[in-house]
């Protein structure tokens, strides 16, 4: 039973780890290094904005077991 669970976990995690690498390769291929750097910077700006918005006005926590510090306001701040 434990071996079957490990196999199912590997089959689930494998694509989750490889698909982002394929997408990053496409960004690099289509837009070059500057496009890849811009994407990474934009992702970090979203993370930082989510942190500060969530810290300032966030109260409700939508995912307490997965990400206990994440708030709804922080999610919206990151999205915007």
C-alpha positions as CSV (number, residue, x, y, z in Angstrom):
1,X,0.0,0.0,0.0
2,X,2.8,2.4,0.9
3,X,4.6,1.7,-2.4
4,X,1.4,2.5,-4.4
5,X,1.1,5.8,-2.5
6,X,4.7,6.7,-3.3
7,X,4.1,5.9,-7.0
8,X,0.9,8.0,-7.1
9,X,2.8,10.9,-5.4
10,X,5.6,10.6,-7.9
11,X,3.2,10.6,-10.8
12,X,1.5,13.7,-9.4
13,X,4.7,15.7,-8.4
14,X,6.6,14.9,-11.6
15,X,4.5,17.0,-14.0
16,X,4.1,19.7,-11.3
17,X,7.9,20.1,-11.3
18,X,8.6,19.7,-15.0
19,X,5.8,21.8,-16.5
20,X,7.0,25.1,-15.1
21,X,10.5,24.3,-16.5
22,X,9.0,23.8,-20.0
23,X,7.1,27.1,-19.7
24,X,10.2,28.9,-18.6
25,X,12.1,27.5,-21.5
26,X,9.3,28.8,-23.9
27,X,9.6,32.3,-22.3
28,X,13.3,32.2,-22.8
29,X,13.1,30.9,-26.3
30,X,10.4,33.4,-27.4
31,X,11.5,36.5,-25.6
32,X,15.2,35.8,-24.7
33,X,17.0,36.4,-21.4
34,X,15.4,39.8,-20.8
35,X,11.9,38.3,-21.1
36,X,12.9,35.5,-18.6
37,X,14.3,38.1,-16.2
38,X,11.2,40.3,-16.5
39,X,9.0,37.3,-15.7
40,X,11.0,36.4,-12.6
41,X,11.1,40.1,-11.4
42,X,7.3,40.4,-12.0
43,X,6.7,37.2,-10.0
44,X,8.8,38.6,-7.1
45,X,7.1,41.9,-7.2
46,X,3.8,40.1,-6.9
47,X,5.0,38.1,-3.9
48,X,6.3,41.2,-2.2
49,X,3.1,43.1,-2.9
50,X,1.0,40.2,-1.5
51,X,3.1,40.1,1.6
52,X,2.8,43.8,2.4
53,X,-0.9,44.1,1.5
54,X,-1.7,41.0,3.5
55,X,0.4,42.2,6.5
56,X,-1.3,45.6,6.4
57,X,-5.0,44.8,5.9
58,X,-5.3,41.0,5.8
59,X,-7.5,39.2,8.3
60,X,-9.1,36.2,6.7
61,X,-6.9,33.2,6.0
62,X,-8.2,31.0,3.1
63,X,-5.6,28.2,3.3
64,X,-4.7,27.8,7.0
65,X,-3.3,24.3,6.6
66,X,-1.4,24.9,3.3
67,X,-0.2,28.4,3.9
68,X,-1.0,29.7,7.4
69,X,0.3,33.2,6.7
70,X,-1.5,33.8,3.5
71,X,-4.5,36.2,3.6
72,X,-7.3,37.0,1.1
73,X,-6.1,40.6,0.9
74,X,-2.5,39.3,0.3
75,X,-3.8,37.1,-2.5
76,X,-5.5,40.1,-4.1
77,X,-2.4,42.3,-3.5
78,X,-0.3,39.8,-5.3
79,X,-2.7,39.4,-8.2
80,X,-2.9,43.2,-8.7
